[in-house]
Amino acid sequence: MKVLLFAKRNIKEILRDPINLFFGIGFPLVLLILFSIINKAIPDEAGNTMFSIEKTTPGIASFGTAFFALFSGMLLAKDKTTSFLMRLFSSPMTVLDFLIGYTLPLLLMALIQGITTFLAGSLLGLPLSVNSLLSVLFMLPITIFFVGLGLLCGSLLNEKAVSGICGALLTNIAGWFSGVWIPLDLIGGIFKKAAEALPFFHSVETLKEVISGEMTGILPHIAIVLGYAVIFYGLAALAFRRKMHSDKV
């Protein structure tokens, strides 16, 4: 109950800022429409298109979850600057309670974002199927990775630093190294190899495999994403525990 109450409070804090709603739900739709326009405007010589709706929709859906790192990091960093978090440290809540309380609202937002993105994709030509629903569900572990990264930054840094790292820097890194902006096969070389070692590429590939129905190809990609999620959540828990002990002293 205490975790749910804390999560409910965090939902209100997130929804209080309309910019969060835009970047969490509206911005992926804007990107999807822009890529759809580009896709129709510049086919190659063979008549193929660079950004087909079957590849663009899961790519944008995965990229959209990167903003949850900013939301979670900013929320935690803001709470650190007030007496609110310090008062909660005197409660029986554990580190895990706090992390779950920060994560649950963003998982709910991820579900809403995924549903709206794939519905918008269907209006642009993506066939709706059971795979669309499964893709929304597979967005949750991807969201957990980004939230864990945000919570780590929020535990260690102030609001301004979190805004810079989890905002412009992370979204650009996620966009380029996931292959959302430009297909990695067109770049190749060291850049592609570096991208394949990071979770952003595997997040996009997970949803592409799901939407295409190639379920056997999901495991290697989702395993890497979950591995990064465990690492960042573990680091966030250690950093948050250190913060709790220092404030209690």
C-alpha positions in Angstrom: 0.0 0.0 0.0 2.8 2.4 0.9 4.5 1.8 -2.5 1.2 2.4 -4.4 0.6 5.6 -2.5 4.1 6.8 -3.3 3.6 5.8 -7.0 0.3 7.7 -7.1 2.0 10.8 -5.8 4.7 10.4 -8.5 2.0 10.1 -11.2 0.6 13.4 -10.1 4.1 15.0 -10.1 4.8 13.7 -13.7 1.4 14.8 -15.1 1.7 18.2 -13.5 4.1 19.2 -16.2 2.5 19.2 -19.7 5.9 19.0 -21.3 6.2 15.5 -19.9 2.9 14.5 -21.6 4.2 15.9 -24.9 7.5 14.1 -24.9 6.1 11.0 -23.3 3.2 10.5 -25.7 2.9 13.3 -28.3 6.5 13.5 -29.5 6.8 9.9 -30.8 3.6 10.5 -32.8 5.2 13.6 -34.4 8.3 11.6 -35.3 6.2 8.8 -36.7 4.4 11.2 -39.0 7.6 12.9 -40.1 9.3 9.6 -41.0 6.2 8.5 -42.8 6.3 11.7 -45.0 10.1 11.1 -45.6 9.4 7.5 -46.4 7.0 8.4 -49.2 9.1 11.3 -50.5 12.5 9.6 -51.1 12.2 6.0 -52.4 15.4 4.5 -53.8 16.0 3.5 -57.4 14.5 0.1 -56.9 11.3 1.7 -55.5 12.1 0.7 -51.9 11.8 3.1 -49.0 14.3 3.7 -46.2 11.7 4.1 -43.4 9.0 1.6 -44.0 6.1 1.8 -41.5 6.8 -1.8 -40.4 10.3 -0.8 -39.2 9.7 2.8 -38.3 6.8 2.2 -35.8 8.7 -0.2 -33.5 11.8 1.9 -33.8 9.9 5.1 -32.7 8.1 3.2 -30.0 11.4 2.0 -28.6 13.1 5.4 -28.9 10.1 7.1 -27.1 10.9 5.1 -24.0 14.2 7.0 -23.7 12.4 10.0 -22.3 11.4 8.0 -19.3 15.0 8.2 -18.1 14.6 12.0 -18.0 11.3 11.8 -16.2 12.5 9.4 -13.5 15.9 11.2 -13.1 14.4 14.6 -12.8 11.7 13.5 -10.4 14.2 11.9 -8.1 16.7 14.8 -8.3 13.9 17.2 -7.6 12.8 15.2 -4.5 16.4 15.3 -3.2 16.4 19.1 -3.2 13.3 19.3 -1.0 12.5 18.0 2.5 9.9 15.6 1.0 12.4 12.7 0.4 14.2 13.3 3.6 10.9 12.9 5.5 10.2 9.7 3.7 13.6 8.3 4.7 12.3 8.2 8.3 9.4 5.9 7.2 9.7 2.1 7.0 10.0 2.2 3.2 13.0 0.3 1.8 15.2 1.2 -1.2 13.3 -1.3 -3.3 10.0 0.4 -2.2 11.3 3.8 -3.4 12.6 2.4 -6.8 9.3 0.6 -7.5 7.4 3.7 -6.5 9.3 5.7 -9.1 9.1 3.0 -11.7 5.4 2.0 -11.7 4.0 5.4 -13.0 6.4 5.3 -15.9 5.5 1.7 -16.8 1.9 2.9 -17.1 3.0 5.8 -19.3 4.9 3.4 -21.4 1.8 1.3 -22.0 -0.2 4.4 -23.0 2.7 5.6 -25.3 2.9 2.1 -26.9 -0.8 1.9 -27.6 -1.0 5.4 -29.1 2.1 4.8 -31.2 1.0 1.5 -32.7 -2.5 2.8 -33.3 -1.0 5.8 -35.1 1.2 3.4 -37.1 -2.0 1.5 -38.1 -3.4 4.7 -39.5 -0.3 5.1 -41.6 -0.4 1.5 -43.0 0.9 -0.8 -40.3 -1.4 -3.9 -40.0 -2.8 -4.3 -36.5 -2.5 -7.7 -35.1 -1.7 -9.7 -31.9 1.9 -8.8 -32.5 1.0 -5.1 -32.0 -0.2 -5.9 -28.5 2.8 -8.0 -27.8 5.1 -5.2 -28.9 3.5 -2.9 -26.4 4.1 -5.5 -23.6 7.7 -5.9 -24.8 8.2 -2.1 -24.4 8.0 -2.6 -20.6 11.5 -4.2 -20.1 12.9 -1.5 -22.4 11.2 1.1 -20.2 12.7 -0.5 -17.1 16.2 -0.1 -18.6 15.7 3.6 -19.2 14.0 4.2 -15.9 16.9 2.4 -14.1 19.4 4.6 -15.9 17.4 7.7 -15.0 17.2 6.7 -11.3 20.9 6.2 -11.2 21.5 9.7 -12.6 18.9 11.1 -10.3 20.6 9.5 -7.2 24.0 10.9 -8.1 23.3 14.2 -9.8 21.3 17.5 -9.4 18.4 18.5 -11.6 20.5 20.5 -14.1 23.0 17.7 -14.7 20.2 15.1 -15.0 18.4 17.3 -17.6 21.6 17.5 -19.7 22.6 13.9 -19.5 19.2 12.2 -19.6 17.7 14.8 -21.9 19.6 16.0 -25.0 22.6 13.7 -24.6 20.8 10.4 -24.0 18.1 10.9 -26.6 20.7 11.7 -29.2 22.8 8.7 -28.3 19.7 6.5 -28.3 18.6 7.9 -31.6 21.9 7.4 -33.4 23.0 4.1 -31.9 19.6 2.4 -32.2 19.4 2.9 -36.0 16.2 4.9 -35.7 17.6 8.0 -37.5 19.8 6.2 -40.0 19.9 2.4 -40.6 23.1 1.0 -39.1 23.8 -1.1 -42.2 24.3 2.2 -44.2 27.0 3.3 -41.7 28.7 0.0 -40.9 32.2 -0.3 -39.5 33.1 0.5 -35.9 30.0 2.6 -35.4 27.8 -0.4 -36.1 29.8 -2.7 -33.9 29.6 -0.1 -31.1 25.9 0.2 -31.5 25.5 -3.6 -31.4 27.2 -3.6 -28.0 24.7 -1.1 -26.5 21.1 -1.7 -25.5 19.5 0.9 -27.7 20.0 -1.1 -30.9 18.7 -4.3 -29.2 15.7 -2.4 -27.9 14.6 -1.5 -31.4 15.4 -5.0 -32.8 13.3 -6.6 -30.1 10.2 -4.7 -31.2 11.0 -5.3 -34.8 11.2 -9.0 -34.3 7.9 -9.0 -32.3 6.0 -6.9 -34.8 7.2 -9.2 -37.7 6.2 -12.3 -35.8 9.7 -13.7 -35.7 9.5 -14.6 -32.0 12.6 -16.9 -32.1 14.8 -13.9 -32.8 13.7 -11.9 -29.7 15.7 -13.7 -27.0 19.2 -12.5 -27.8 18.1 -8.9 -28.0 15.8 -8.8 -25.0 18.4 -10.6 -22.9 20.9 -7.8 -23.6 18.3 -5.1 -22.7 17.4 -6.9 -19.5 21.1 -7.3 -18.6 21.6 -3.6 -18.9 18.5 -3.0 -16.9 19.7 -5.2 -14.0 23.0 -3.5 -14.0 21.6 0.1 -13.9 19.0 -0.8 -11.3 21.6 -2.4 -9.1 23.8 0.7 -9.4 20.8 3.0 -8.7 19.9 0.9 -5.6 23.4 1.3 -4.3 23.5 5.0 -4.9 20.1 5.5 -3.4 20.9 3.5 -0.3 24.0 5.6 0.2 21.9 8.7 -0.1 19.4 7.4 2.5 22.1 6.6 5.0 23.8 9.9 4.6 20.6 11.9 5.1 19.6 9.8 8.1 22.9 10.5 9.7 
